[in-house]
Amino acid sequence: MFHFLNKHIVLQWVLIVLMLVGAGYLIFTRMTLCPPDGQGLLYAPLHAWLAARPLAMRVTASLLLLLLLLLIQRFFAVNKFCENKTWMPVLFLLGLILCGRFLELFSPTWVTLPMLAAILLLNTRDANEQPVKNRVFASGIMVGLCTLIDPYSVWILLFIIMALLANRFSSLKEIIILICGFEIVYAYVFSVGFLADTTPVIVHLIKNVEYFGIIRHFASLKVIDYVLTGVLLLSFIYMVATLTRYFDTKLIVLRKRFLTIILLFVVMLVTLVFSQYAFRPALIYLMLPLTLLYSMMSLLKNRRLLNDILIVAVIVLLCL
């Protein structure tokens, strides 16, 4: 089914348009704001501003969703995972977001996902196209800015370091540059806080960030949640094994990009566990790596039925 969809652009666009309409309906009729308790430094004022302007919240969410779709589609196309034109990343991402009902809650993760997609795209180019140090420094600044709203996005730093090591033989200097880009954001924040005499407030907010929401809400997990977790992990192992064989015959650069997606899934899984969100809302962190992996799986001719069953199983479990 998904291999068939991958070959028909018109059908992809028909489904994408229908899902965009559904996404717009959910955003403008059901979306609510995530409470500011235990969140990043800037989320509280952002929450207050958006709470007073419901239309602005919905427009912002719509723009962030469109930006996310464009960035992830661009990342997939630039890396040339598929030789032919395809919009499967947009199709899968919209489908997963709708089935997981993630559009019903505007949380800091809606800033993290486009920022993460932008970082992926920024670091896609080869080292000889643009100085690596510039991109690494910019990535550090982007992560720092993102953590001001979503503190759990700090794990993206680990992902960038791992991706640098996997894609090129990075020196310690590049890792230090990445950390410096991250730290310069907080140096600026504390400098402004010192001048405005709000440093104790900043420290208090940082100390009161909440963690391990899944563990704290462990008793509320349902049987379907355990089943979904098992299917996600098993399907991830299966996709890694299957796609590894597929990319063994491809260019080295494609193999490195595929390894980057695997690392992204692992780091986002860690982020999910460390976040303050309950199991279902926290799954939004996995949407980007799952989208990319599913889009790659739709390229495969072998075992198409098994591939479709695993993907549909996750989609159905997300709906339940």
Buried (B, 14 or more C-beta within 10 A) or exposed (E): EBBEBBEEEEEBEEBBEEBBEEBBEBBBEEBEBBEBEBBBBBBBEBBEEBEEEEEEBBEBBBEBBEBBBBBBBBBBBEBEBBEEEBBBBBBBBBBBBBBBBBBEBBBBBBBBBBBBBBBBBBBBEEEEEEEBBEBBBBBBBBBBBBBBBBBBBBBBBBBBBBBBEBBBEBEEEBBEBBBBBBEBBBEEBBEEBEEEEBBEEBEEBBEEBBBEBBEEBEEEBEEEBEEBBEBBEEBBEBBBEBBEEBBEEEEEEBBBBBBBBBBBBBBBBBBBBBBBBBBBBBBBBBBBBBBBBBBBBBBBEEEBEEBBEBBEBBBEBBEE
